[in-house]
């Protein structure tokens, strides 16, 4: 498995692995309880991680020439 594909596991680990630690109600971040902020943060981070994987994955570059 390529290292770039291992990066795709990071959102899964961050979202589900971090929930027990982020399950707090008292600290508010941007007006949301910390758990809601944690979930929204990982949704945004997942977009950028998947964009990075798409950009650096060599198999996507090979397919771009076929579409034109």
PyMOL Python script that loads the backbone (N, CA, C, O; Angstrom):
from pymol import cmd

cmd.read_pdbstr("""\
ATOM      1  N   UNK A   1       0.853  -1.174   0.000  1.00  0.00           N
ATOM      2  CA  UNK A   1       0.000   0.000   0.000  1.00  0.00           C
ATOM      3  C   UNK A   1       0.904   1.244   0.000  1.00  0.00           C
ATOM      4  O   UNK A   1       1.897   1.298   0.726  1.00  0.00           O
ATOM      5  N   UNK A   2       0.555   2.218  -0.805  1.00  0.00           N
ATOM      6  CA  UNK A   2       1.343   3.438  -0.892  1.00  0.00           C
ATOM      7  C   UNK A   2       1.139   4.286   0.358  1.00  0.00           C
ATOM      8  O   UNK A   2       0.094   4.238   1.008  1.00  0.00           O
ATOM      9  N   UNK A   3       2.166   5.060   0.670  1.00  0.00           N
ATOM     10  CA  UNK A   3       2.073   5.940   1.839  1.00  0.00           C
ATOM     11  C   UNK A   3       0.970   6.973   1.675  1.00  0.00           C
ATOM     12  O   UNK A   3       0.338   7.373   2.653  1.00  0.00           O
ATOM     13  N   UNK A   4       0.739   7.403   0.449  1.00  0.00           N
ATOM     14  CA  UNK A   4      -0.301   8.406   0.211  1.00  0.00           C
ATOM     15  C   UNK A   4      -1.688   7.829   0.516  1.00  0.00           C
ATOM     16  O   UNK A   4      -2.591   8.563   0.917  1.00  0.00           O
ATOM     17  N   UNK A   5      -1.852   6.534   0.329  1.00  0.00           N
ATOM     18  CA  UNK A   5      -3.130   5.900   0.650  1.00  0.00           C
ATOM     19  C   UNK A   5      -3.302   5.714   2.156  1.00  0.00           C
ATOM     20  O   UNK A   5      -4.427   5.689   2.656  1.00  0.00           O
ATOM     21  N   UNK A   6      -2.203   5.585   2.867  1.00  0.00           N
ATOM     22  CA  UNK A   6      -2.294   5.510   4.326  1.00  0.00           C
ATOM     23  C   UNK A   6      -2.796   6.823   4.911  1.00  0.00           C
ATOM     24  O   UNK A   6      -3.383   6.849   5.992  1.00  0.00           O
ATOM     25  N   UNK A   7      -2.559   7.913   4.187  1.00  0.00           N
ATOM     26  CA  UNK A   7      -3.061   9.216   4.614  1.00  0.00           C
ATOM     27  C   UNK A   7      -4.594   9.230   4.632  1.00  0.00           C
ATOM     28  O   UNK A   7      -5.198   9.989   5.389  1.00  0.00           O
ATOM     29  N   UNK A   8      -5.213   8.404   3.812  1.00  0.00           N
ATOM     30  CA  UNK A   8      -6.665   8.319   3.775  1.00  0.00           C
ATOM     31  C   UNK A   8      -7.276   7.733   5.032  1.00  0.00           C
ATOM     32  O   UNK A   8      -8.469   7.908   5.280  1.00  0.00           O
ATOM     33  N   UNK A   9      -6.479   7.040   5.828  1.00  0.00           N
ATOM     34  CA  UNK A   9      -6.979   6.482   7.087  1.00  0.00           C
ATOM     35  C   UNK A   9      -7.016   7.524   8.200  1.00  0.00           C
ATOM     36  O   UNK A   9      -7.675   7.324   9.220  1.00  0.00           O
ATOM     37  N   UNK A  10      -6.310   8.633   8.004  1.00  0.00           N
ATOM     38  CA  UNK A  10      -6.234   9.663   9.036  1.00  0.00           C
ATOM     39  C   UNK A  10      -7.593  10.246   9.415  1.00  0.00           C
ATOM     40  O   UNK A  10      -7.854  10.400  10.608  1.00  0.00           O
ATOM     41  N   UNK A  11      -8.475  10.580   8.468  1.00  0.00           N
ATOM     42  CA  UNK A  11      -9.796  11.093   8.884  1.00  0.00           C
ATOM     43  C   UNK A  11     -10.602  10.084   9.702  1.00  0.00           C
ATOM     44  O   UNK A  11     -11.296  10.458  10.648  1.00  0.00           O
ATOM     45  N   UNK A  12     -10.508   8.816   9.337  1.00  0.00           N
ATOM     46  CA  UNK A  12     -11.221   7.781  10.084  1.00  0.00           C
ATOM     47  C   UNK A  12     -10.726   7.710  11.518  1.00  0.00           C
ATOM     48  O   UNK A  12     -11.512   7.649  12.462  1.00  0.00           O
ATOM     49  N   UNK A  13      -9.406   7.718  11.663  1.00  0.00           N
ATOM     50  CA  UNK A  13      -8.822   7.655  13.004  1.00  0.00           C
ATOM     51  C   UNK A  13      -9.141   8.919  13.792  1.00  0.00           C
ATOM     52  O   UNK A  13      -9.480   8.848  14.973  1.00  0.00           O
ATOM     53  N   UNK A  14      -9.034  10.075  13.141  1.00  0.00           N
ATOM     54  CA  UNK A  14      -9.298  11.332  13.839  1.00  0.00           C
ATOM     55  C   UNK A  14     -10.741  11.491  14.244  1.00  0.00           C
ATOM     56  O   UNK A  14     -11.037  11.968  15.340  1.00  0.00           O
ATOM     57  N   UNK A  15     -11.637  11.097  13.369  1.00  0.00           N
ATOM     58  CA  UNK A  15     -13.064  11.273  13.650  1.00  0.00           C
ATOM     59  C   UNK A  15     -13.532  10.279  14.724  1.00  0.00           C
ATOM     60  O   UNK A  15     -14.097  10.683  15.741  1.00  0.00           O
ATOM     61  N   UNK A  16     -13.301   9.014  14.501  1.00  0.00           N
ATOM     62  CA  UNK A  16     -13.829   8.015  15.434  1.00  0.00           C
ATOM     63  C   UNK A  16     -12.916   7.784  16.628  1.00  0.00           C
ATOM     64  O   UNK A  16     -13.395   7.554  17.739  1.00  0.00           O
ATOM     65  N   UNK A  17     -11.611   7.843  16.412  1.00  0.00           N
ATOM     66  CA  UNK A  17     -10.684   7.620  17.520  1.00  0.00           C
ATOM     67  C   UNK A  17     -10.646   8.771  18.500  1.00  0.00           C
ATOM     68  O   UNK A  17     -10.399   8.572  19.690  1.00  0.00           O
ATOM     69  N   UNK A  18     -10.890   9.975  18.007  1.00  0.00           N
ATOM     70  CA  UNK A  18     -10.830  11.141  18.877  1.00  0.00           C
ATOM     71  C   UNK A  18     -12.120  11.475  19.589  1.00  0.00           C
ATOM     72  O   UNK A  18     -12.123  12.299  20.504  1.00  0.00           O
ATOM     73  N   UNK A  19     -13.218  10.854  19.193  1.00  0.00           N
ATOM     74  CA  UNK A  19     -14.505  11.184  19.812  1.00  0.00           C
ATOM     75  C   UNK A  19     -14.548  10.948  21.321  1.00  0.00           C
ATOM     76  O   UNK A  19     -15.079  11.794  22.040  1.00  0.00           O
ATOM     77  N   UNK A  20     -14.019   9.847  21.828  1.00  0.00           N
ATOM     78  CA  UNK A  20     -14.070   9.694  23.291  1.00  0.00           C
ATOM     79  C   UNK A  20     -13.297  10.774  24.034  1.00  0.00           C
ATOM     80  O   UNK A  20     -13.669  11.142  25.148  1.00  0.00           O
ATOM     81  N   UNK A  21     -12.228  11.286  23.435  1.00  0.00           N
ATOM     82  CA  UNK A  21     -11.441  12.335  24.081  1.00  0.00           C
ATOM     83  C   UNK A  21     -12.057  13.717  23.887  1.00  0.00           C
ATOM     84  O   UNK A  21     -11.864  14.608  24.714  1.00  0.00           O
ATOM     85  N   UNK A  22     -12.794  13.892  22.800  1.00  0.00           N
ATOM     86  CA  UNK A  22     -13.391  15.193  22.499  1.00  0.00           C
ATOM     87  C   UNK A  22     -14.800  15.331  23.058  1.00  0.00           C
ATOM     88  O   UNK A  22     -15.424  16.379  22.893  1.00  0.00           O
ATOM     89  N   UNK A  23     -15.301  14.321  23.698  1.00  0.00           N
ATOM     90  CA  UNK A  23     -16.675  14.343  24.192  1.00  0.00           C
ATOM     91  C   UNK A  23     -16.760  15.177  25.474  1.00  0.00           C
ATOM     92  O   UNK A  23     -16.881  14.645  26.578  1.00  0.00           O
ATOM     93  N   UNK A  24     -16.693  16.470  25.297  1.00  0.00           N
ATOM     94  CA  UNK A  24     -16.791  17.416  26.399  1.00  0.00           C
ATOM     95  C   UNK A  24     -17.865  18.441  26.049  1.00  0.00           C
ATOM     96  O   UNK A  24     -18.037  18.801  24.885  1.00  0.00           O
ATOM     97  N   UNK A  25     -18.565  18.893  27.039  1.00  0.00           N
ATOM     98  CA  UNK A  25     -19.623  19.857  26.795  1.00  0.00           C
ATOM     99  C   UNK A  25     -19.213  21.265  27.212  1.00  0.00           C
ATOM    100  O   UNK A  25     -19.677  22.239  26.619  1.00  0.00           O
ATOM    101  N   UNK A  26     -18.367  21.388  28.202  1.00  0.00           N
ATOM    102  CA  UNK A  26     -18.079  22.704  28.764  1.00  0.00           C
ATOM    103  C   UNK A  26     -17.249  23.612  27.858  1.00  0.00           C
ATOM    104  O   UNK A  26     -17.623  24.777  27.724  1.00  0.00           O
ATOM    105  N   UNK A  27     -16.169  23.185  27.232  1.00  0.00           N
ATOM    106  CA  UNK A  27     -15.474  24.178  26.390  1.00  0.00           C
ATOM    107  C   UNK A  27     -16.232  24.426  25.096  1.00  0.00           C
ATOM    108  O   UNK A  27     -16.612  23.488  24.394  1.00  0.00           O
ATOM    109  N   UNK A  28     -16.445  25.684  24.791  1.00  0.00           N
ATOM    110  CA  UNK A  28     -17.119  26.073  23.561  1.00  0.00           C
ATOM    111  C   UNK A  28     -16.089  26.659  22.602  1.00  0.00           C
ATOM    112  O   UNK A  28     -15.265  27.488  22.989  1.00  0.00           O
ATOM    113  N   UNK A  29     -16.143  26.225  21.365  1.00  0.00           N
ATOM    114  CA  UNK A  29     -15.262  26.749  20.327  1.00  0.00           C
ATOM    115  C   UNK A  29     -16.165  27.243  19.202  1.00  0.00           C
ATOM    116  O   UNK A  29     -16.978  26.489  18.668  1.00  0.00           O
ATOM    117  N   UNK A  30     -16.015  28.499  18.854  1.00  0.00           N
ATOM    118  CA  UNK A  30     -16.850  29.132  17.828  1.00  0.00           C
ATOM    119  C   UNK A  30     -18.343  28.971  18.125  1.00  0.00           C
ATOM    120  O   UNK A  30     -19.151  28.829  17.207  1.00  0.00           O
ATOM    121  N   UNK A  31     -18.696  28.992  19.383  1.00  0.00           N
ATOM    122  CA  UNK A  31     -20.092  28.914  19.790  1.00  0.00           C
ATOM    123  C   UNK A  31     -20.668  27.510  19.806  1.00  0.00           C
ATOM    124  O   UNK A  31     -21.859  27.338  20.066  1.00  0.00           O
ATOM    125  N   UNK A  32     -19.851  26.506  19.535  1.00  0.00           N
ATOM    126  CA  UNK A  32     -20.325  25.117  19.515  1.00  0.00           C
ATOM    127  C   UNK A  32     -19.662  24.346  20.653  1.00  0.00           C
ATOM    128  O   UNK A  32     -18.535  24.658  21.036  1.00  0.00           O
ATOM    129  N   UNK A  33     -20.349  23.347  21.194  1.00  0.00           N
ATOM    130  CA  UNK A  33     -19.663  22.455  22.125  1.00  0.00           C
ATOM    131  C   UNK A  33     -18.471  21.797  21.419  1.00  0.00           C
ATOM    132  O   UNK A  33     -18.467  21.631  20.199  1.00  0.00           O
ATOM    133  N   UNK A  34     -17.477  21.433  22.205  1.00  0.00           N
ATOM    134  CA  UNK A  34     -16.231  20.946  21.624  1.00  0.00           C
ATOM    135  C   UNK A  34     -16.440  19.719  20.750  1.00  0.00           C
ATOM    136  O   UNK A  34     -15.736  19.568  19.751  1.00  0.00           O
ATOM    137  N   UNK A  35     -17.367  18.845  21.078  1.00  0.00           N
ATOM    138  CA  UNK A  35     -17.613  17.651  20.266  1.00  0.00           C
ATOM    139  C   UNK A  35     -18.105  18.032  18.874  1.00  0.00           C
ATOM    140  O   UNK A  35     -17.655  17.455  17.885  1.00  0.00           O
ATOM    141  N   UNK A  36     -19.015  18.988  18.783  1.00  0.00           N
ATOM    142  CA  UNK A  36     -19.504  19.428  17.471  1.00  0.00           C
ATOM    143  C   UNK A  36     -18.389  20.091  16.676  1.00  0.00           C
ATOM    144  O   UNK A  36     -18.261  19.875  15.471  1.00  0.00           O
ATOM    145  N   UNK A  37     -17.579  20.904  17.361  1.00  0.00           N
ATOM    146  CA  UNK A  37     -16.444  21.532  16.693  1.00  0.00           C
ATOM    147  C   UNK A  37     -15.479  20.474  16.168  1.00  0.00           C
ATOM    148  O   UNK A  37     -14.963  20.609  15.058  1.00  0.00           O
ATOM    149  N   UNK A  38     -15.230  19.430  16.944  1.00  0.00           N
ATOM    150  CA  UNK A  38     -14.321  18.345  16.543  1.00  0.00           C
ATOM    151  C   UNK A  38     -14.820  17.672  15.261  1.00  0.00           C
ATOM    152  O   UNK A  38     -14.033  17.407  14.352  1.00  0.00           O
ATOM    153  N   UNK A  39     -16.102  17.401  15.188  1.00  0.00           N
ATOM    154  CA  UNK A  39     -16.672  16.739  14.015  1.00  0.00           C
ATOM    155  C   UNK A  39     -16.595  17.657  12.790  1.00  0.00           C
ATOM    156  O   UNK A  39     -16.213  17.209  11.709  1.00  0.00           O
ATOM    157  N   UNK A  40     -16.950  18.920  12.947  1.00  0.00           N
ATOM    158  CA  UNK A  40     -16.877  19.866  11.831  1.00  0.00           C
ATOM    159  C   UNK A  40     -15.430  20.044  11.379  1.00  0.00           C
ATOM    160  O   UNK A  40     -15.157  20.115  10.181  1.00  0.00           O
ATOM    161  N   UNK A  41     -14.517  20.114  12.319  1.00  0.00           N
ATOM    162  CA  UNK A  41     -13.099  20.240  11.988  1.00  0.00           C
ATOM    163  C   UNK A  41     -12.625  19.065  11.146  1.00  0.00           C
ATOM    164  O   UNK A  41     -11.903  19.265  10.170  1.00  0.00           O
ATOM    165  N   UNK A  42     -13.011  17.857  11.497  1.00  0.00           N
ATOM    166  CA  UNK A  42     -12.570  16.686  10.740  1.00  0.00           C
ATOM    167  C   UNK A  42     -13.250  16.576   9.388  1.00  0.00           C
ATOM    168  O   UNK A  42     -12.683  15.995   8.462  1.00  0.00           O
ATOM    169  N   UNK A  43     -14.442  17.116   9.253  1.00  0.00           N
ATOM    170  CA  UNK A  43     -15.071  17.149   7.932  1.00  0.00           C
ATOM    171  C   UNK A  43     -14.277  18.055   7.003  1.00  0.00           C
ATOM    172  O   UNK A  43     -14.037  17.704   5.848  1.00  0.00           O
ATOM    173  N   UNK A  44     -13.871  19.213   7.497  1.00  0.00           N
ATOM    174  CA  UNK A  44     -13.066  20.132   6.690  1.00  0.00           C
ATOM    175  C   UNK A  44     -11.688  19.538   6.409  1.00  0.00           C
ATOM    176  O   UNK A  44     -11.205  19.608   5.279  1.00  0.00           O
ATOM    177  N   UNK A  45     -11.055  18.959   7.418  1.00  0.00           N
ATOM    178  CA  UNK A  45      -9.741  18.348   7.227  1.00  0.00           C
ATOM    179  C   UNK A  45      -9.797  17.176   6.255  1.00  0.00           C
ATOM    180  O   UNK A  45      -8.857  16.957   5.491  1.00  0.00           O
ATOM    181  N   UNK A  46     -10.893  16.421   6.277  1.00  0.00           N
ATOM    182  CA  UNK A  46     -11.041  15.301   5.352  1.00  0.00           C
ATOM    183  C   UNK A  46     -11.046  15.789   3.916  1.00  0.00           C
ATOM    184  O   UNK A  46     -10.458  15.145   3.048  1.00  0.00           O
ATOM    185  N   UNK A  47     -11.695  16.911   3.647  1.00  0.00           N
ATOM    186  CA  UNK A  47     -11.684  17.473   2.299  1.00  0.00           C
ATOM    187  C   UNK A  47     -10.256  17.764   1.849  1.00  0.00           C
ATOM    188  O   UNK A  47      -9.872  17.402   0.737  1.00  0.00           O
ATOM    189  N   UNK A  48      -9.476  18.409   2.695  1.00  0.00           N
ATOM    190  CA  UNK A  48      -8.115  18.767   2.305  1.00  0.00           C
ATOM    191  C   UNK A  48      -7.202  17.540   2.206  1.00  0.00           C
ATOM    192  O   UNK A  48      -6.302  17.508   1.366  1.00  0.00           O
ATOM    193  N   UNK A  49      -7.423  16.546   3.044  1.00  0.00           N
ATOM    194  CA  UNK A  49      -6.636  15.316   2.952  1.00  0.00           C
ATOM    195  C   UNK A  49      -6.947  14.573   1.658  1.00  0.00           C
ATOM    196  O   UNK A  49      -6.040  14.087   0.982  1.00  0.00           O
ATOM    197  N   UNK A  50      -8.235  14.486   1.313  1.00  0.00           N
ATOM    198  CA  UNK A  50      -8.599  13.811   0.060  1.00  0.00           C
ATOM    199  C   UNK A  50      -8.115  14.595  -1.166  1.00  0.00           C
ATOM    200  O   UNK A  50      -7.744  13.995  -2.174  1.00  0.00           O
ATOM    201  N   UNK A  51      -8.117  15.916  -1.086  1.00  0.00           N
ATOM    202  CA  UNK A  51      -7.574  16.730  -2.164  1.00  0.00           C
ATOM    203  C   UNK A  51      -6.076  16.492  -2.323  1.00  0.00           C
ATOM    204  O   UNK A  51      -5.571  16.434  -3.444  1.00  0.00           O
ATOM    205  N   UNK A  52      -5.370  16.354  -1.213  1.00  0.00           N
ATOM    206  CA  UNK A  52      -3.940  16.050  -1.257  1.00  0.00           C
ATOM    207  C   UNK A  52      -3.694  14.685  -1.863  1.00  0.00           C
ATOM    208  O   UNK A  52      -2.791  14.530  -2.685  1.00  0.00           O
ATOM    209  N   UNK A  53      -4.475  13.700  -1.479  1.00  0.00           N
ATOM    210  CA  UNK A  53      -4.322  12.358  -2.036  1.00  0.00           C
ATOM    211  C   UNK A  53      -4.584  12.378  -3.533  1.00  0.00           C
ATOM    212  O   UNK A  53      -3.836  11.765  -4.294  1.00  0.00           O
ATOM    213  N   UNK A  54      -5.620  13.063  -3.966  1.00  0.00           N
ATOM    214  CA  UNK A  54      -5.943  13.135  -5.385  1.00  0.00           C
ATOM    215  C   UNK A  54      -4.830  13.834  -6.161  1.00  0.00           C
ATOM    216  O   UNK A  54      -4.492  13.428  -7.272  1.00  0.00           O
ATOM    217  N   UNK A  55      -4.266  14.878  -5.577  1.00  0.00           N
ATOM    218  CA  UNK A  55      -3.226  15.639  -6.255  1.00  0.00           C
ATOM    219  C   UNK A  55      -1.946  14.833  -6.424  1.00  0.00           C
ATOM    220  O   UNK A  55      -1.325  14.878  -7.485  1.00  0.00           O
ATOM    221  N   UNK A  56      -1.544  14.099  -5.396  1.00  0.00           N
ATOM    222  CA  UNK A  56      -0.257  13.412  -5.423  1.00  0.00           C
ATOM    223  C   UNK A  56      -0.330  11.966  -5.898  1.00  0.00           C
ATOM    224  O   UNK A  56       0.710  11.330  -6.068  1.00  0.00           O
ATOM    225  N   UNK A  57      -1.514  11.437  -6.115  1.00  0.00           N
ATOM    226  CA  UNK A  57      -1.641  10.047  -6.561  1.00  0.00           C
ATOM    227  C   UNK A  57      -1.321   9.967  -8.058  1.00  0.00           C
ATOM    228  O   UNK A  57      -1.972  10.619  -8.875  1.00  0.00           O
ATOM    229  N   UNK A  58      -0.338   9.181  -8.399  1.00  0.00           N
ATOM    230  CA  UNK A  58       0.134   9.078  -9.775  1.00  0.00           C
ATOM    231  C   UNK A  58      -0.928   8.490 -10.705  1.00  0.00           C
ATOM    232  O   UNK A  58      -0.982   8.858 -11.878  1.00  0.00           O
ATOM    233  N   UNK A  59      -1.754   7.605 -10.218  1.00  0.00           N
ATOM    234  CA  UNK A  59      -2.764   6.986 -11.076  1.00  0.00           C
ATOM    235  C   UNK A  59      -3.788   8.014 -11.570  1.00  0.00           C
ATOM    236  O   UNK A  59      -4.355   7.836 -12.648  1.00  0.00           O
ATOM    237  N   UNK A  60      -4.035   9.074 -10.813  1.00  0.00           N
ATOM    238  CA  UNK A  60      -4.953  10.131 -11.268  1.00  0.00           C
ATOM    239  C   UNK A  60      -4.338  10.955 -12.392  1.00  0.00           C
ATOM    240  O   UNK A  60      -5.058  11.440 -13.265  1.00  0.00           O
ATOM    241  N   UNK A  61      -3.033  11.118 -12.385  1.00  0.00           N
ATOM    242  CA  UNK A  61      -2.374  11.872 -13.447  1.00  0.00           C
ATOM    243  C   UNK A  61      -2.419  11.105 -14.759  1.00  0.00           C
ATOM    244  O   UNK A  61      -2.559  11.712 -15.821  1.00  0.00           O
ATOM    245  N   UNK A  62      -2.304   9.797 -14.708  1.00  0.00           N
ATOM    246  CA  UNK A  62      -2.347   8.987 -15.917  1.00  0.00           C
ATOM    247  C   UNK A  62      -3.725   9.052 -16.575  1.00  0.00           C
ATOM    248  O   UNK A  62      -3.822   9.019 -17.801  1.00  0.00           O
ATOM    249  N   UNK A  63      -4.773   9.141 -15.789  1.00  0.00           N
ATOM    250  CA  UNK A  63      -6.133   9.149 -16.321  1.00  0.00           C
ATOM    251  C   UNK A  63      -6.521  10.509 -16.897  1.00  0.00           C
ATOM    252  O   UNK A  63      -7.440  10.589 -17.712  1.00  0.00           O
ATOM    253  N   UNK A  64      -5.835  11.587 -16.487  1.00  0.00           N
ATOM    254  CA  UNK A  64      -6.186  12.912 -17.002  1.00  0.00           C
ATOM    255  C   UNK A  64      -5.958  13.006 -18.508  1.00  0.00           C
ATOM    256  O   UNK A  64      -6.740  13.653 -19.204  1.00  0.00           O
ATOM    257  N   UNK A  65      -4.915  12.382 -19.021  1.00  0.00           N
ATOM    258  CA  UNK A  65      -4.627  12.433 -20.439  1.00  0.00           C
ATOM    259  C   UNK A  65      -5.655  11.673 -21.270  1.00  0.00           C
ATOM    260  O   UNK A  65      -5.885  12.010 -22.432  1.00  0.00           O
ATOM    261  N   UNK A  66      -6.269  10.659 -20.687  1.00  0.00           N
ATOM    262  CA  UNK A  66      -7.257   9.870 -21.411  1.00  0.00           C
ATOM    263  C   UNK A  66      -8.573  10.614 -21.590  1.00  0.00           C
ATOM    264  O   UNK A  66      -9.305  10.344 -22.542  1.00  0.00           O
ATOM    265  N   UNK A  67      -8.886  11.542 -20.698  1.00  0.00           N
ATOM    266  CA  UNK A  67     -10.161  12.254 -20.734  1.00  0.00           C
ATOM    267  C   UNK A  67     -10.191  13.301 -21.841  1.00  0.00           C
ATOM    268  O   UNK A  67     -11.259  13.611 -22.371  1.00  0.00           O
ATOM    269  N   UNK A  68      -9.066  13.832 -22.186  1.00  0.00           N
ATOM    270  CA  UNK A  68      -9.032  14.933 -23.151  1.00  0.00           C
ATOM    271  C   UNK A  68      -9.235  14.470 -24.560  1.00  0.00           C
ATOM    272  O   UNK A  68      -9.232  15.284 -25.484  1.00  0.00           O
TER     273      UNK A  68
END
""", "prot")
cmd.dss("prot")
cmd.show_as("cartoon", "prot")
cmd.util.cbc("prot")
cmd.orient("prot")
